Amino acid sequence: MSATILDGKATKEAIFDELRPRVARLAEQGSAPGLATVLVGDDPGSHSYVRAKHNDCAKVGIKSIRKDLPADVSQAEVEAVLDELNADPACTGYIVQLPLPKHLDAGPLLERIAPEKDADGLHPISLGRLVLGEEAPLPCTPRGIIELLRRYDVPLNGAQVAVVGRGITVGRPIGLLLTRRSENATVTLCHTGTKDLAAEVSRADVVIAAAGKPNLITADMVKPGAAVLDVGVTRTEAGLSGDVHPDVAEVAGFISPNPGGVGPMTRAMLLTNVVEAAERNLG
Ligand SMILES: Nc1nc(=O)c2c([nH]1)NC[C@@H]1CN(c3ccc(C(=O)N[C@@H](CCC(=O)O)C(=O)O)cc3)C=[N+]21
């Protein structure tokens, strides 16, 4: 028996089909959504991600604004660009593409984003609202994972979920989403200090691998029939590697391919956040 593929690419397209009429309605009502990206330097990976986000916007009719800055840009110059986007009504949401070059202090820059324009859902105000259960833009990767599971009817109510990795973009926030009353899952957050990772993972109905360690999750750890989501992206000599060993597909009930799984869902949720911000602007 082989796992059902959680097809993030196809699901992204389905979400785009749902966003298109909402974008058209917003434009008619004078509140057209617009996504801006701030990209510093010339990392090829970052350039390709940013290009993909602008292509996505074109597909759903969202206006997009690119702010590409040289690698040696100063903190003050980046601040000025953020202030400009905060004041620009054509920009309803934006992101600062990470990682930033080492000479820039990322924390204060990310905090400078107007919270109502936080398209990543990673602004301290947004994360605070998530903890409090208040409405806010949600972190894109966690939201994308939950949306992918929902659309494949993978049950979360009462499910045991093992999250592997405590990073700010995925591992840390996803437990907050999964334990809301609407999802109702029980979550164990595993990390490098976890004594027996195999034991934690083997109890799980859903495994979310977001550690950034190639092939960390092996077939022997996974409960037969479990849903396994591979968030890892590590550049190795052999190319990009996920956190989930390919043999896991023989044991799992559902598996997200990588590429083609969580990545496209992250982009779909980014656009969803931008559309929702424009809808909130209408009141
Ligand atoms: N402020 C900020 N927000 C981010 O959301 C953010 C970021 N910075 N920095 C980098 C990471 C990485 N990330 C990805 C999103 C989609 C794919 C994606 O769609 N990947 C395709 C493959 C794309 C390819 O082959 O190049 C896939 O998985 O099928 C990958 C990576 C967002 N990030």
The ligand as a Tripos MOL2 file, in Angstrom:
@<TRIPOS>MOLECULE
LIG
   33    36     1     0     0
SMALL
NO_CHARGES

@<TRIPOS>ATOM
      1 N1          9.7260   36.6060    4.5310 N.pl3     1 LIG1
      2 C1          9.8020   35.3580    4.0770 C.ar      1 LIG1
      3 N2          8.6670   34.6310    3.9420 N.ar      1 LIG1
      4 C2          8.7250   33.3580    3.4890 C.ar      1 LIG1
      5 O1          7.6730   32.6880    3.3860 O.2       1 LIG1
      6 C3          9.9860   32.8040    3.1360 C.ar      1 LIG1
      7 C4         11.1350   33.6010    3.2740 C.ar      1 LIG1
      8 N3         11.0060   34.8660    3.7550 N.ar      1 LIG1
      9 N4         12.3500   33.1160    2.9660 N.pl3     1 LIG1
     10 C5         12.5330   31.8000    2.4160 C.3       1 LIG1
     11 C6         11.4330   30.8500    2.8120 C.3       1 LIG1
     12 C7         11.2870   29.6790    1.8760 C.3       1 LIG1
     13 N5          9.9380   29.7740    1.3370 N.pl3     1 LIG1
     14 C8          9.4360   28.9650    0.3210 C.ar      1 LIG1
     15 C9          8.1660   29.1210   -0.1810 C.ar      1 LIG1
     16 C10         7.7150   28.3590   -1.2280 C.ar      1 LIG1
     17 C11         8.5210   27.4180   -1.8010 C.ar      1 LIG1
     18 C12         8.0370   26.6390   -2.9540 C.2       1 LIG1
     19 O2          6.9860   26.9070   -3.4960 O.2       1 LIG1
     20 N6          8.7880   25.6120   -3.4050 N.am      1 LIG1
     21 C13         8.4320   24.7900   -4.5210 C.3       1 LIG1
     22 C14         9.6360   24.5340   -5.3810 C.3       1 LIG1
     23 C15        10.2580   25.7840   -5.9100 C.3       1 LIG1
     24 C16        11.5800   25.4990   -6.5840 C.2       1 LIG1
     25 O3         11.7630   24.4130   -7.1350 O.co2     1 LIG1
     26 O4         12.4240   26.4270   -6.5430 O.co2     1 LIG1
     27 C17         7.8940   23.4570   -4.0350 C.2       1 LIG1
     28 O5          8.1030   23.1260   -2.8770 O.co2     1 LIG1
     29 O6          7.2700   22.7800   -4.8420 O.co2     1 LIG1
     30 C18         9.7750   27.2160   -1.3000 C.ar      1 LIG1
     31 C19        10.2170   27.9910   -0.2400 C.ar      1 LIG1
     32 C20         9.3420   30.8770    1.8160 C.2       1 LIG1
     33 N7         10.1310   31.5260    2.6640 N.pl3     1 LIG1
@<TRIPOS>BOND
     1     1     2 1
     2     2     3 ar
     3     2     8 ar
     4     3     4 ar
     5     4     5 2
     6     4     6 ar
     7     6     7 ar
     8     6    33 1
     9     7     8 ar
    10     7     9 1
    11     9    10 1
    12    10    11 1
    13    11    12 1
    14    11    33 1
    15    12    13 1
    16    13    14 1
    17    13    32 1
    18    14    15 ar
    19    14    31 ar
    20    15    16 ar
    21    16    17 ar
    22    17    18 1
    23    17    30 ar
    24    18    19 2
    25    18    20 1
    26    20    21 1
    27    21    22 1
    28    21    27 1
    29    22    23 1
    30    23    24 1
    31    24    25 2
    32    24    26 1
    33    27    28 2
    34    27    29 1
    35    30    31 ar
    36    32    33 2
@<TRIPOS>SUBSTRUCTURE
     1 LIG1         1 GROUP 0 **** ****
